[in-house]
């Protein structure tokens, strides 16, 4: 909080959230979220998504994730993709899930890159594309933090499974795309509502 300010800043909200003080985090984040702060909206959504200090509510989580995702928040875009993939708080829609994964993946979110790679490998919500699947899984394997050995191992294993079904030309193209990939700035989405 700033001097003479009764309103917390996002850094304070996030610190309280990271400490696991969810009721306090919600109380501090809600006014910022109501004013349109995407990061605060994402925290409010996560609290409702997991039912931390409030009754779990997929509908409430989806509402807040959508608001943050529409402003380009990668974490919210990823979670919204998961919600569409699983039909939690929104109708199940693999194409909509892939859209949100792509927006977060484009910003470098490793989990979104992984999920998007699986979408391309399985043809869920997108046309099956082993080159795109390999590229996104390769990027995810490289971008998962070292501490997340489970995510890194899963991405590597799935990438290698996809590679086993590719021609050498397809593999070369997938590797080229992964090498040339650069994170994009947040994309603000035109929401369908």
N, C-alpha and C positions, 0 to 999 in steps of 0.2 A: 504494500500500500504506500502511496506517495504521501509526503508531508501534507497535512491538512486535508487529506482525502479519506473519505469513509468507504470508498469503493475500492475493492481489491483489483490488482492488475492480473493478467493471465499467469504471470510467473508465480504469483502467490497461489492462485487457484490450482495450478498444475502441481506445485510442491505439496499441497494438502492432499490432492488426489493420489499422487505417487506414494505418499505415506500410508495410504489405505484408509484415510479418514473421510469416507464417502459421504455421510450426511453433511459434514461441514463443507466438503468440496462441492456438493450439489447446491447448498445454500449460497456459496460464494460464486459459483459458475452461472447459476440461473439468470441473474441480472445481466451479466455479460452476454449470455446466449440470447436472451430476449432482445438485446440491442444489436444482435447480428454478428457477434464474434464467432467465427467458424470453429476456432480451437475450443472455445468454451462450449459451443453446441456439441462438438464431438465428445467432450467429457460428460455432458449431460446425457447424451445418447448411450455412452458406454455404461454409465451407472444404471440406466434403465434396462439396457441389454442384458446385463449380468445380475440385475436385482440387488445391487450393493447399497444397502441402507434404505431401499424403497422396494415395493413389490416389483418383481420382474415384469416388464411390459414390452413385448416385441413391437406393438403398435407405436408406443411412445418413443422407443429407440429408433424405429424406422423414420418417424417424423423428424427427429433431431439429426439423425445421420443424413437424411435427405437435405436438410437445410445447410449443413456443413459441407456436404459433398457438392452441392450446387455452387458453392463458393470456391471449389477446388481443393478442399481438404483431403489429402490422400488417404489418411486413416479412415475417414468417414466413407470415402468412395470404396475402399476395400470392404469395410463392414457392410455397406449397402449391397455390394456384390454378393457377399455371403448370405445376406438375408433373402435376396432374390433367388439365389441358388437353392436355398433350403425352404423357401416359402414361409419365412418367419416374419410376420407383421405386414407382409406384402404377398401378392400372388406369386407362386413359384414361376419363374421366367428365366430360363438359361441365357437367352439372348440379352436380357437386361442385366443379368449377373455379369456376363462377359463384357458388356459396355462399361460397367463400373470398375471391374477389374482392370480393364485396359487404361482407363483414366488414371487410376492409382499406379499401375505398372509403368506407365509412361513417365511418372515422376520418380521412379526408382524404388517403389515399395516392393521388397523381396517377396513377401507373402502373396501380394497381388500378382506379381510376375509368375510365381509358382502356380497359383490357381488358374491364371490365364493360359499358361503352358498346358496344364491338364485339360482345360476347355478345348484347346486346339487338338490335343492328342485324342480326345474322346469325341470330338465333334458336338460338344454340348453348347448350344447357343451360337455357334460359329461353324463355318464349313471346316471339316477336318483338314488340317494342314500340318504335316510333319515338320516342315521347315520352320514355321512359326512356333510350333510346340517346342522343338529343340532349342530355338533361339531364346524363348522366354524361360524355359527350364534352365538353360545354361546361365542366363543372367541371374536368375534366382539363386542358383548354386553359388555364384560368385558374390552375391550381395547379402546373403544371410549373414548376420554377425557370427564371428568365430564361436561365441558362446552358444549359438543355436545350432549345435551339431545335428540335432534331429531334423531340422528344416533343411540344412545343407545336404545331409545324407539322402533325404527323400527326394530333393530336387535332382541330385546327381544320379540317383538310381533311376528315376523316371526319365531323365534326359538320356541316359544310356539305353534304356528300354526302347525309347523312340528311335534312337540312332541305329539300333539293331534292325529296324524295319525300313531304313532309308538307303537310297543309292549313294554312292560316293559323291556324286555331283550335288545331291540335295544336302548332304552333310557339309560340304564345302560352302554352299550358299548359306546355310544356317549359321555356321561359324563366322562367316563374313559379316552377316547382319548383326550378330552379337558383338563383334569387335567394333563395328561402326555405330552401334546404338549409343545415344546420349540422352540423359534425362531431360524432360521437357518441363517448362514452367507450369504451374497449376492451370488446369483448364476449367473454366467456369462452364457448367453444363446448363443447357436450356432444359429445365425440368418439365416433365410431362404432368406433374402435379402430385 
